[in-house]
Amino acid sequence: MSFREYRRRLPSRSAVQVVIWWIGVRTLLRVIFRMLYRLRCLDRNLIPSTGPVIFVSNHQSHLDPLIAGCHLGPFAPLARTTLFDIPFWGWALGQLGGVALAREKSDVGALRAAIKVLKAGGRVLIFPEGTRTRDGEMGPFLPGMLVLVRRTGAAIVPMAVEGARDVWPAGRGRPKLRGRIGVVTGEPISARELLADGREAALDRLRRTIETMRDGLRSRLA
């Protein structure tokens, strides 16, 4: 990806932030993840080259945003507010253009910030389960993300991560230094198509799609 392409996908980031975080740090992370976890990024050809785009993924561990960065390239992560209070991690999220989201309630300010990113042609990443899995199974999808879909008309791209929970499960203080992780993208879905049958049908479709992708990814990793 060229520098101009990075800049186009990150309209709110400065040139220095793009070079340091999305070119330098991303390159380093890809090397580290491939060495430690044999990271496989599959079906990257399905990632749209232009926005606005909402990436929707299952959530297995704290590593998921980093895995997504290796796989997708530039995006604005939507992360719960408490993560921005963690030393360095919160600062890094801010440098990446992260949007703080209160998980326990409707966060109008965060939604407006995410809408602004999307209307500028940007890309955001959402974990609609709202929290990491505890038992390995996917939880129900929260409906807040559909507000972004309705307000922006952004394309929705499902994404599945597998193996991250084995490396860094919820409750463990730090990640293991060995494992196998994979990430895969699915076919983009238009906002009109996703919302055609109502809210519950849209959430169910996304959840089933990502679950199927995750099952397939598990087989491909094996």
C-alpha positions as CSV (number, residue, x, y, z in Angstrom):
1,M,0.0,0.0,0.0
2,S,1.4,3.4,-1.0
3,F,1.8,6.4,1.4
4,R,-0.9,8.2,-0.6
5,E,-3.3,5.3,-0.1
6,Y,-2.6,5.3,3.7
7,R,-3.3,9.1,3.8
8,R,-6.5,8.7,1.8
9,R,-7.7,6.1,4.3
10,L,-6.7,8.1,7.3
11,P,-8.2,11.6,6.6
12,S,-7.9,12.7,10.3
13,R,-4.3,11.6,10.9
14,S,-1.2,13.6,10.3
15,A,1.6,12.5,7.9
16,V,3.8,11.8,10.9
17,Q,1.2,9.6,12.6
18,V,0.6,7.7,9.4
19,V,4.4,7.0,8.9
20,I,5.0,6.0,12.6
21,W,1.9,4.1,13.4
22,W,0.4,2.7,10.3
23,I,3.5,2.0,8.3
24,G,6.3,1.6,10.9
25,V,4.5,-0.1,13.8
26,R,2.2,-2.1,11.5
27,T,5.2,-3.5,9.6
28,L,6.9,-4.4,12.9
29,L,3.8,-6.1,14.3
30,R,3.3,-8.2,11.2
31,V,6.9,-9.5,11.6
32,I,6.4,-10.3,15.3
33,F,3.0,-11.9,14.9
34,R,4.3,-14.1,12.0
35,M,7.3,-15.2,14.1
36,L,5.4,-15.9,17.3
37,Y,2.0,-16.9,16.1
38,R,2.4,-17.9,12.5
39,L,-0.2,-15.3,11.7
40,R,-2.2,-16.0,8.5
41,C,-4.2,-13.2,6.9
42,L,-6.7,-14.7,4.5
43,D,-8.9,-13.3,1.8
44,R,-7.5,-9.8,2.0
45,N,-8.6,-9.3,-1.6
46,L,-12.1,-8.9,-0.2
47,I,-11.2,-5.8,1.7
48,P,-12.6,-2.7,-0.1
49,S,-10.1,-0.2,-1.3
50,T,-12.4,2.8,-0.7
51,G,-14.7,3.8,2.2
52,P,-16.7,4.2,4.1
53,V,-16.4,0.7,5.6
54,I,-17.5,-0.8,8.9
55,F,-15.5,-4.0,9.8
56,V,-17.4,-6.3,12.2
57,S,-15.5,-9.0,14.0
58,N,-15.7,-11.5,16.8
59,H,-13.7,-10.7,19.9
60,Q,-11.3,-13.2,21.4
61,S,-8.6,-11.3,23.2
62,H,-6.8,-8.0,23.7
63,L,-4.7,-8.9,20.7
64,D,-7.6,-8.5,18.3
65,P,-7.2,-4.8,17.4
66,L,-3.5,-5.5,16.7
67,I,-4.4,-8.5,14.5
68,A,-6.9,-6.5,12.7
69,G,-4.3,-3.8,12.1
70,C,-1.9,-6.3,10.5
71,H,-4.7,-7.7,8.4
72,L,-6.8,-4.6,7.3
73,G,-4.5,-1.7,7.3
74,P,-5.8,1.7,8.4
75,F,-9.0,1.9,10.4
76,A,-10.3,3.7,13.5
77,P,-10.9,1.3,16.4
78,L,-14.0,1.7,18.5
79,A,-12.8,0.7,22.0
80,R,-14.5,0.9,25.4
81,T,-13.7,4.0,27.5
82,T,-11.8,2.1,30.2
83,L,-9.1,1.1,27.6
84,F,-8.2,4.7,27.1
85,D,-7.3,4.9,30.8
86,I,-4.6,2.3,30.6
87,P,-1.0,3.8,30.4
88,F,0.5,3.7,26.9
89,W,-2.4,1.6,25.5
90,G,-4.8,4.5,25.7
91,W,-2.3,6.9,24.2
92,A,-1.7,4.4,21.4
93,L,-5.4,4.1,20.7
94,G,-5.6,7.9,20.4
95,Q,-2.7,8.0,18.0
96,L,-4.4,5.4,15.8
97,G,-7.6,7.6,15.7
98,G,-9.5,5.4,18.2
99,V,-13.0,6.3,19.3
100,A,-13.9,5.8,23.0
101,L,-17.2,4.0,23.5
102,A,-19.1,3.5,26.8
103,R,-20.1,-0.2,26.7
104,E,-22.8,0.1,29.5
105,K,-24.9,2.8,27.8
106,S,-25.6,4.6,24.6
107,D,-22.7,6.9,23.9
108,V,-23.9,9.6,21.6
109,G,-20.6,11.4,21.5
110,A,-18.7,8.3,20.4
111,L,-21.3,7.4,17.8
112,R,-21.1,11.0,16.4
113,A,-17.3,10.7,16.2
114,A,-17.5,7.3,14.4
115,I,-20.1,8.8,12.0
116,K,-17.7,11.7,11.3
117,V,-14.9,9.2,10.4
118,L,-17.2,7.2,8.1
119,K,-18.6,10.3,6.4
120,A,-15.1,11.4,5.6
121,G,-14.6,8.1,3.8
122,G,-12.8,6.4,6.7
123,R,-13.0,2.9,8.1
124,V,-14.0,1.7,11.6
125,L,-13.6,-1.6,13.4
126,I,-16.4,-2.8,15.7
127,F,-16.6,-5.8,18.1
128,P,-20.4,-6.1,18.4
129,E,-20.2,-8.6,21.3
130,G,-19.0,-5.7,23.4
131,T,-16.5,-7.8,25.3
132,R,-14.0,-10.7,24.9
133,T,-15.3,-14.2,24.9
134,R,-14.8,-16.1,28.2
135,D,-15.6,-19.6,26.9
136,G,-14.6,-19.4,23.3
137,E,-18.2,-19.1,22.1
138,M,-19.5,-16.0,20.4
139,G,-21.9,-13.9,22.4
140,P,-25.0,-12.0,21.2
141,F,-24.4,-8.9,19.0
142,L,-25.3,-5.6,20.4
143,P,-27.5,-3.4,18.2
144,G,-25.6,-0.1,18.5
145,M,-23.5,-0.7,15.4
146,L,-26.6,-0.6,13.2
147,V,-27.0,3.1,14.0
148,L,-23.7,3.7,12.1
149,V,-25.0,1.6,9.2
150,R,-28.2,3.6,9.0
151,R,-26.6,7.0,9.4
152,T,-23.7,6.5,7.0
153,G,-24.8,3.9,4.5
154,A,-21.3,2.3,4.9
155,A,-20.5,-1.1,3.5
156,I,-20.2,-3.8,6.2
157,V,-17.3,-6.3,6.0
158,P,-17.5,-9.3,8.3
159,M,-14.2,-10.5,9.8
160,A,-13.3,-13.6,11.9
161,V,-10.4,-14.1,14.2
162,E,-9.3,-17.6,15.5
163,G,-6.6,-18.6,17.8
164,A,-6.2,-15.3,19.7
165,R,-8.1,-16.7,22.8
166,D,-5.6,-19.6,23.0
167,V,-2.7,-17.1,23.0
168,W,-4.3,-14.6,25.4
169,P,-7.5,-15.6,27.1
170,A,-9.6,-13.3,29.3
171,G,-8.2,-13.4,32.8
172,R,-4.6,-14.1,31.9
173,G,-2.2,-11.3,32.7
174,R,-0.1,-11.5,29.5
175,P,-0.1,-13.4,26.2
176,K,1.7,-16.6,25.5
177,L,4.7,-16.4,23.2
178,R,3.7,-19.3,21.0
179,G,0.5,-20.2,19.2
180,R,-1.3,-20.0,15.9
181,I,-3.6,-17.2,14.9
182,G,-5.6,-16.6,11.7
183,V,-7.9,-13.8,10.5
184,V,-10.1,-13.8,7.5
185,T,-12.4,-11.3,5.8
186,G,-15.8,-12.0,4.1
187,E,-17.7,-10.5,1.2
188,P,-18.8,-6.9,1.8
189,I,-22.5,-6.4,2.5
190,S,-24.3,-3.2,1.5
191,A,-26.2,-1.2,4.1
192,R,-29.4,-1.6,2.2
193,E,-29.1,-5.3,1.9
194,L,-28.2,-5.8,5.6
195,L,-31.1,-3.6,6.9
196,A,-33.7,-4.9,4.5
197,D,-35.3,-7.4,7.0
198,G,-35.0,-5.4,10.2
199,R,-32.7,-5.1,13.1
200,E,-32.9,-8.6,14.5
201,A,-32.4,-10.2,11.1
202,A,-29.4,-8.0,10.4
203,L,-27.7,-8.9,13.7
204,D,-28.5,-12.6,13.3
205,R,-27.1,-12.6,9.7
206,L,-23.8,-11.0,10.8
207,R,-23.4,-13.3,13.7
208,R,-24.1,-16.4,11.7
209,T,-21.8,-15.2,8.9
210,I,-18.9,-14.6,11.2
211,E,-19.5,-17.9,13.0
212,T,-19.3,-19.8,9.7
213,M,-16.2,-17.9,8.7
214,R,-14.6,-18.7,12.0
215,D,-15.4,-22.4,11.6
216,G,-13.8,-22.4,8.2
217,L,-10.8,-20.5,9.4
218,R,-10.3,-23.1,12.2
219,S,-10.2,-25.8,9.5
220,R,-7.8,-23.9,7.3
221,L,-5.4,-23.3,10.3
222,A,-5.5,-27.0,11.1
